[in-house]
C-alpha cells in the first residue's frame, strides 16, 4: 500500500527498459510516497502521501 498516494491517487506506472540494442524488458515506476501524520477534519491520521503533494501544500501536516 505504500506505493500509492492517498491524496492525488498517483500509483505505479508500467513501461519498458530499452537497452542500447533496443531489447525491451518490463519495469515499473513508483511515486515517492512518505507515511506522514496529516490533519483530516481536525483529527491527525497517518496517510501515504507523495512528495509532490507534500511540497505543494495539498495536505496539512500534524505536529
Beta strands, then each sheet from edge to edge (+ up, - down):
strand 1: 13-18
strand 2: 24-29
strand 3: 33-40
strand 4: 43-50
sheet 1: 1+ 2-
sheet 2: 3+ 4-
end
